Amino acid sequence: MGYKETYESWLSDPYFDDETKAELRGIAGNEKEIEDRFYKDLEFGTAGLRGVIGAGTNRMNVYTVRRATQGLADYINKVGGAERGVAISYDCRHMSPEFADEAAECLAANGIKAYVFESLRPTPVLSYAVRYLHCIAGINITASHNPAEYNGYKVYWEDGAQITPPHDTGIMDCVKAVDIDTAKTMTRQAAIEKGLYQVIGKDIDDPYIAELKKLVIHQDAINQVGRDITIVYTPLHGTGNIPVRRVLKELGFTNVYVVPQQEKPDGDFPTVAYPNPEAKEAFALALALGKEKNADLILATDPDADRLGVYVKDKQGEYHCLTGNMSGCLIGNYVIGQRKERDGGLPADGAFIKSIVTTNLADAIARDYGIELIEVLTGFKYIGGKILEFEKTGHGTYLFGMEESYGCLTGTYARDKDAVDASMTLCEACAYYKTKGMTLWDAMLDLYQRLGYYQDAVSSITLAGKEGIEKISSIMTYLRANPLTEIGGHKVTAVRDYDKDTITDIASGTVRPTGLPKSNVLYYELTDDAWICVRPSGTEPKIKFYYGIKGSDFDDADKKSQKMKKALDDLAEKLTK
């Protein structure tokens, strides 16, 4: 059936409600809009669903959510996990509560109990809830930091991590087998009466916060100087406001100021063009308040509070923006270093886990502490998967995990990145370093001086719509057919093709496996500890160019980074012509 026929079927099928049909009649005659909404099903991939809210098969709506949930329910019943139930959370976005209820009602119609949070919660709390309640799976309604018109649907498995093989492909196959107008549902009241819908809240929040507080290494430092540290925080209209403020208050940080214009949940994100702590514009209000209060650090969590953006103040009163690589390494170095000092050493099988597009400064930290550095594919679920592997095999002790996109985790209570945890730990580190006469910026400088001035960045090209998807595919095909040999003044020493599971050494021509799951990613190892990586985004219509260099000082690092950026911009322009 073509897109036009599918559009007409939605208008005539009694399964679809009148409001949906009215929206679709409103685009009658707009062939491009009709095609974009119906040329394909919104793809259920390894990260679940994510798309623009609206009517159509290629949109986020109650029907695409119901179809995805029916597929998940079929898989859960297939593996015999129905009696364990599914935890469901949601964020501040438009339609998030409705989509959460839609998923719960579909599960109930399939005989599977849903544990639904009473109100919005951060993503890591959902990960924790799956484990705490011993659920077979979890559903999180969120589009993370995407623009306001988006929403999404993420699926977690019993270990608390987002789905990985074999469950991801198993669930995807089940979803594909569901016709959108055949998914089951029932009313919320009927589900409650059958004991298949349970509201959760404080019963999860309290033990979650207790787990975070167990991770504190230097409560003594907080007790000593916590009242002397000033913190400005913004939840960017999202889910982090209550848990971040709660854990900081309970630990003893009393001077916490929340940006008032961004405190309340709001799916329109009215004060920012893009609710992303990676974007400097998102910090405008927080920086203004930070300067007014003379804050020691300024924190921003994204709407689902799994990623943390940071500004820190130096002794001259200047604020410095930390990239995700910088803040992650600062937190990781603190946690690992202080665990070593407190425990008189580190476990022999201790591990620092990072994604393949994360800074090589992480590798240097691991070498410095004599622990293993493990690389995984992009996506925190692969870090969660390594923790599970450690538990199953009895080999490997998780010390820290991070990815460049502002996400990290200091413990194993959850299996997704946690900005509440990161906020808490960074504030603790601030207190510890203050007792040593240092700022967080001093600690960052110390890390660079000790291990090297690593600088990393990412540039993206947005290629939206059907044509964009095709162009992204053609770019990856071209790069595989025309291998890079030199870029930005650095020679290519090895090429990793994660789609082909190969690492090719340029000098010798030898080829060995990557050892990681198949993924459409190209990674180039370069001279002088530099690197670039090219991959299509898994959540946005973009192709991303990651890169990293190592300098002898800040000026040298800046020059090398700018040269690499120029080279990649030129390459991108060539590839998109």
Stockholm file with secondary structure:
# STOCKHOLM 1.0

chainA/1-577         MGYKETYESWLSDPYFDDETKAELRGIAGNEKEIEDRFYKDLEFGTAGLRGVIGAGTNRMNVYTVRRATQGLADYINKVGGAERGVAISYDCRHMSPEFADEAAECLAANGIKAYVFESLRPTPVLSYAVRYLHCIAGINITASHNPAEYNGYKVYWEDGAQITPPHDTGIMDCVKAVDIDTAKTMTRQAAIEKGLYQVIGKDIDDPYIAELKKLVIHQDAINQVGRDITIVYTPLHGTGNIPVRRVLKELGFTNVYVVPQQEKPDGDFPTVAYPNPEAKEAFALALALGKEKNADLILATDPDADRLGVYVKDKQGEYHCLTGNMSGCLIGNYVIGQRKERDGGLPADGAFIKSIVTTNLADAIARDYGIELIEVLTGFKYIGGKILEFEKTGHGTYLFGMEESYGCLTGTYARDKDAVDASMTLCEACAYYKTKGMTLWDAMLDLYQRLGYYQDAVSSITLAGKEGIEKISSIMTYLRANPLTEIGGHKVTAVRDYDKDTITDIASGTVRPTGLPKSNVLYYELTDDAWICVRPSGTEPKIKFYYGIKGSDFDDADKKSQKMKKALDDLAEKLTK
#=GR chainA/1-577 SS CCHHHHHHHHHHCTTSCHHHHHHHHTTTTCHHHHHHHHSSCCCCBTTBEEEEBSSSTTSBSHHHHHHHHHHHHHHHHHTTCGGGCEEEEECSSTTHHHHHHHHHHHHHHTTCCEEEESSCCCHHHHHHHHHHTTCSEEEEECCTTSCTTEEEEEEEETTSSBCCTTHHHHHHHHHHTSCTTCCCCCCHHHHHHTTCEEEESHHHHHHHHHHHHHTCSCHHHHHHHGGGCEEEEECTTSSCHHHHHHHHHHHTCCEEEECGGGSSCCTTCTTCSSCCTTSGGGGHHHHHHHHHHTCSEEEEECTTSSCEEEEEECTTSCEEEECHHHHHHHHHHHHHHHHHHHHTSCCTTEEEEEETTSCTHHHHHHHHHTCEEEEECSSHHHHHHHHHHHHHHSCCEEEEEEETTTEEESSSSSSSCCHHHHHHHHHHHHHHHHHTTCCHHHHHHHHHHHHCEEEEEEEEEECCHHHHHHHHHHHHHHHHHSCCCEETTEEEEEEEETTTTEEEETTTCCEECCCSCCCSCEEEEEGGGCEEEEEECSSSSEEEEEEEEEESSHHHHHHHHHHHHHHHHHHHHHHTC
#=GC SS_cons         CCHHHHHHHHHHCTTSCHHHHHHHHTTTTCHHHHHHHHSSCCCCBTTBEEEEBSSSTTSBSHHHHHHHHHHHHHHHHHTTCGGGCEEEEECSSTTHHHHHHHHHHHHHHTTCCEEEESSCCCHHHHHHHHHHTTCSEEEEECCTTSCTTEEEEEEEETTSSBCCTTHHHHHHHHHHTSCTTCCCCCCHHHHHHTTCEEEESHHHHHHHHHHHHHTCSCHHHHHHHGGGCEEEEECTTSSCHHHHHHHHHHHTCCEEEECGGGSSCCTTCTTCSSCCTTSGGGGHHHHHHHHHHTCSEEEEECTTSSCEEEEEECTTSCEEEECHHHHHHHHHHHHHHHHHHHHTSCCTTEEEEEETTSCTHHHHHHHHHTCEEEEECSSHHHHHHHHHHHHHHSCCEEEEEEETTTEEESSSSSSSCCHHHHHHHHHHHHHHHHHTTCCHHHHHHHHHHHHCEEEEEEEEEECCHHHHHHHHHHHHHHHHHSCCCEETTEEEEEEEETTTTEEEETTTCCEECCCSCCCSCEEEEEGGGCEEEEEECSSSSEEEEEEEEEESSHHHHHHHHHHHHHHHHHHHHHHTC
//
